[in-house]
Amino acid sequence: MVDCVMAPRVQPPNCELGHESPDMKLLVLDVEGTIFQTTVRLQGTSIDSTIWQAIAQALGPDAVREEVCTHRRWHNGEYRSYLDWMKDTIRIHQSYGLSATVFNKLVAAAEYNPGVIETLTSLDRRQYEPLLVSGGFRELAKRAQVDLGIHHAFAACEYFFDSSGNLTSYNLLPCDFAGKLDFILLMLREYGLSRQDWIFVGDGLNDVPIAKAAPVSVAYSAHLDLREVATFIIDNFVELTSILARVRSPGHSL
């Protein structure tokens, strides 16, 4: 059983719908590592995690061992896609009895990165419409939506538990690595925006393809490879506010 402390709830912003500016842009944000802190890195893996690795840690050493093996298989190119990696990881979660109680505690205990709450709750929604696109869990993205007043999110994995709390099914979307771009383009089309009308904020190696595609990209406390391709590099999330103002200033175009 995992012993987690509930993270404090925050007051969402007062968002008025239907009053966006004609020159509004999408502010596309990664979730794990960008919105929420990544606090777990299992020995034998090369990335930090908010939920994926925390689940294995909560399920015990055998689950950890199998989780680490999936990372090795990924780096060796043994999975056809991110969907296949997720399916293999979900098999581990089901095999070792992940319950709704453990899963929900992990989601509730995730902590926001410093500066995220104040920055996103003060965001001028007439200028920027936030969009979450994550290779992580729908439940974590939903928590950020509720807390921060964000109305659009795509996340790679959603879990379904039965009345006894057993993991019985799931929903998967290919929205990590280059797959994130498909969902961004969908939202640009829905808002009648061009491919130049968005900004991306991310932190991980998996965000490199999207940073390269974005007209403006921000690397936040990021992997070295992401820093090398991003338009802006920040280590304090609050700095995003000045960047958003800068790219909208006269003489600067996305």
Disulfide bonds with the S-S distance in Angstrom:
none
